[in-house]
């Protein structure tokens, strides 16, 4: 089976959101069979920072809707953007 890598950018709803804590909550919230791998904190503007992360899963598990919904439901998340989906 082919695996895919999904690059997401998660925007917090405030500059005061603890992004390290948010990352841990994201790891707990993503659907089973989905692996959070590389991640980084990137500056956006005026002190606001975003999380950018790569998520791996089997291609047969479908698209990104379930991942986006799980992350969007977390407190402190304003927006989840899929930057790239690629086959490995």
C-alpha positions as CSV (number, residue, x, y, z in Angstrom):
1,X,0.0,0.0,0.0
2,X,1.1,3.5,-0.7
3,X,1.6,6.0,2.1
4,X,1.0,9.7,1.8
5,X,2.5,12.7,3.5
6,X,0.2,15.6,4.3
7,X,1.7,19.0,5.2
8,X,-0.6,21.1,7.4
9,X,-0.4,24.6,8.7
10,X,-2.4,25.2,11.9
11,X,-3.2,28.7,12.9
12,X,-3.9,29.4,16.6
13,X,-6.8,31.7,17.5
14,X,-4.5,33.9,19.6
15,X,-0.8,34.8,20.1
16,X,-1.0,33.5,23.6
17,X,-1.8,29.9,22.6
18,X,1.0,27.5,23.8
19,X,2.0,25.8,20.6
20,X,3.9,23.0,22.3
21,X,0.8,22.1,24.3
22,X,-1.3,22.4,21.1
23,X,1.0,20.0,19.3
24,X,0.6,17.4,22.1
25,X,-3.2,17.7,21.9
26,X,-3.1,17.4,18.1
27,X,-1.1,14.1,18.5
28,X,-3.8,12.8,20.7
29,X,-6.7,14.0,18.5
30,X,-5.7,12.8,15.1
31,X,-7.4,9.6,13.9
32,X,-5.8,6.2,14.6
33,X,-3.3,5.1,11.9
34,X,-2.2,8.7,11.4
35,X,1.3,9.6,12.4
36,X,2.4,13.1,13.3
37,X,6.1,13.4,12.3
38,X,8.1,16.5,11.5
39,X,6.8,19.8,12.9
40,X,8.0,23.3,13.2
41,X,6.8,26.6,14.6
42,X,6.8,29.3,11.9
43,X,6.4,33.1,12.4
44,X,3.4,34.6,10.6
45,X,3.1,38.3,11.6
46,X,2.9,40.6,14.6
47,X,4.0,37.9,17.0
48,X,1.6,35.3,15.7
49,X,3.1,31.9,15.0
50,X,1.7,28.8,13.3
51,X,2.4,25.1,13.5
52,X,3.5,23.4,10.3
53,X,3.6,19.6,10.4
54,X,3.9,16.5,8.3
55,X,1.3,13.8,8.9
56,X,1.7,10.3,7.4
57,X,-1.0,7.8,6.7
58,X,-2.0,5.0,4.3
59,X,-3.5,6.2,1.1
60,X,-6.4,3.8,1.5
61,X,-7.5,5.7,4.6
62,X,-8.9,8.5,2.4
63,X,-8.4,12.2,2.2
64,X,-7.7,14.8,4.8
65,X,-11.2,15.7,6.0
66,X,-11.1,13.6,9.2
67,X,-7.7,15.0,10.2
68,X,-8.8,18.6,9.5
69,X,-12.0,18.1,11.5
70,X,-10.2,16.5,14.5
71,X,-7.7,19.4,14.7
72,X,-10.2,22.1,14.0
73,X,-12.3,20.9,17.0
74,X,-9.5,21.6,19.4
75,X,-9.6,24.7,21.6
76,X,-7.1,27.3,20.5
77,X,-7.2,26.4,16.8
78,X,-8.5,29.1,14.4
79,X,-7.7,27.4,11.0
80,X,-6.3,24.2,9.5
81,X,-4.8,24.5,6.0
82,X,-3.6,21.7,3.8
83,X,-0.4,22.9,2.1
84,X,0.5,19.7,0.3
85,X,-0.4,16.1,-0.1
86,X,2.1,13.8,-1.7
87,X,2.6,10.1,-2.3
88,X,5.7,8.5,-0.8
